[in-house]
Amino acid sequence: MSGKRSRSVVLAGLVVLAALVMLTWTQRWFTITLPDDVAVEVLGSDAAGALAALALSVFALVAALSIASVLVRRILGAVAAAVGVAIVVVSQSTLADPALSSSELVTQSTGISGIDSVRALIVMVEGSMWSYTALIAGALIIVVGLLATISAHRWPTATKKYERATAVVADDPASQWDAQSRGIDPTER
């Protein structure tokens, strides 16, 4: 894969996956049935509140990756993979114990607190695809972050437009004036 293409795949992939994580955060992850057929809908924002911050950090990483040097791109790719790991951990812990992640909502609905009491109160937990979607998106962010780390040296470099030139300026006053306009110190030789 060419450098320009791998850059596009990484940046677009991270944007899409971060948006997907943010979308899962707004959707219903579980429906918890309590006695007397009381149903409590648990959104991703209630069950896994950290996902929004993690998705926003991926968006920030995309912005930084697009302008960074090769070394910084490699570091940011590793950071993106670490954020993906965090998304997987948050999603997996929520899936592993839906009663714990939704105990606050059950307490608000029933007035009963304490995780053991809440677990005893839950009749049934029905999951949705959104919790698994966040888990898969986190795993894909790991892959794309590692791809960024591996392919960073092949990406096109930023233009030199804003870099300071270090050319020696002639003794001509007009060219010294032009050099100052370009940000070159004519006294440095």
N, C-alpha and C positions, 0 to 999 in steps of 0.2 A: 504494500500500500504506500502510495507517495506521501511525502510530508504534508503537503497541503490537504490531501484527502484525509489523512489520519487526524490532522488538526480539526478539520470540519466535523469528522465523526465524533471525536472526543467532546468538543464544545457543544455540538447539537445534542449528543447523547446525554450529557450531563444536564442540559437545560430541560430536556423532555423528562428525564427520570426525576429531577427535582420537582418539576411541575406535577408529576404523577404522585410523588410522595405527599406533596401539599394537597392534592386532590383527595387522596386516601384519608388524610387528616380530617377532612370535612364530611366524610361519609359515615354511615352506620357500620360499626364493626361487629356488634353483638346485639341480640335481643335477649334479655334476661327475663325469664318468667318466674314470678313470685307466687305465693299462695293466693287463692281466690282469683286466679288468672290475671294478675296484675303484670303488665309487661313494661319493662324499662328498656328503652333504646339507648345504647351506648355508642356515641360517636367516637371517631378516632381522636378528636380533640380531648375527649374525656378519658379515654383509655390510654392513649400514648401522646400526651401533650408535647413531649420533646420533639416530635417529628417536624413540627413547623419550623422550629429554630434550626434543626439539622438541614431541612430543605433550603432554607434561606442561606445557610452557610455554603451549600453547594452552588447556589446562584452567585454568591460572592466569589467563590473559587473560579467560576467560569469567567467572570470579569477579570480576575487577576491572571488567569492562565492565558488569556488572549493578548496580554501585553508584556508578559514576563520574559526574562532571559532563559536560556536553556537550563541552567542549574536551578533556578527558581521554579521552572515548569516541572522539573523532576520532583522537587520537594512538594509542590502543590498537588501533583498527581498522587503522591503518597498520602497527603492530607485528605484528598478526596476519597481515596480508598478507606482511610480511617473513619471518615464520616459515614461511608457506606456500611462499615462494620458496626458503627453505633446505631444506624437505622435498623440493621438486622437484629441487633441485640434488643433494642427497644420493642420491635415488633414481635420477636420471639418470646420475650418475657411476658408480653401482653397476651399472646396466644396460649402460653403455657399456663397462665393463671388468670382467666377472665374475671373471676370473682374478686381477686385482689385489685385489679386495675379498674374495676367498676364499683368498688365498695362504697365510694363516696356518693354515687348516684343512688344506690340502693338505700343508703342511710338517709338521703334526702327524701326518698319516696316513702320510707317506712318509719323512720325515726329510730331504727335499731342500728347500733354501731358496734364496732369490734369485728375483726375479720372472721373469727370463728362463728359468731352469731350470723353474720351475713352469709357465710358459706352454708350454714344450716338452713337458712331461709330460702335459698335459691332452689327452685324446682327443676329448671332446665335452662341451658344456655344454647342459643342458636347463633352460630357464627355467620359471617358473610364473606364474600370474596375479597373485600377491601383490606382486611387485615393481612391476607396472604399476598395481595398486590403490593403492599408496602414492603413486605419481607423480600419479595422478588426484586422490586425496584432497588432496594438497598444492596442486594447481592450484585445486581447489574452495575450499580455505582462503583462497587469495589472493582469490578472488571474494567470499567471505563477509566477509573483512576489509575489502575495499573498500566493500562494501555497508554495513558498520557505520560506516565513515568518512563515507559520503555521507548516510546516514539518521539519524545520531546526534542531530541537532537536533530530529527529530520524535518521539523516544522520550519516554515519560512521565518526568517528573522525580521524583527521590526525594522522599519526604515530608519535611516540615519538622519532624518530631517531635523530632529531636535537635539542631536548630539553636538557637542561643542567641538569646533575644529581647532587644531593646534598648529596650523600652518604659520610659518614665519612671515611676517609682514614686511614689505619693502620699506625703504626710507621715504617713499613718496607720501606726503601728508594726506592726499585724497584716498589712497589705498589704506592708510592707517585709520582714517575716518570710517571707511567701509568695513574694515575689520572690526572696529568697535560696534558697528551696527549689527554685525553678525555674532557678537559676543566673544570676540577674540581680544585678548589683552595684548596690544601692540608692544608693550614693554617687556613681555616674556620672550626670550630668545634661547 
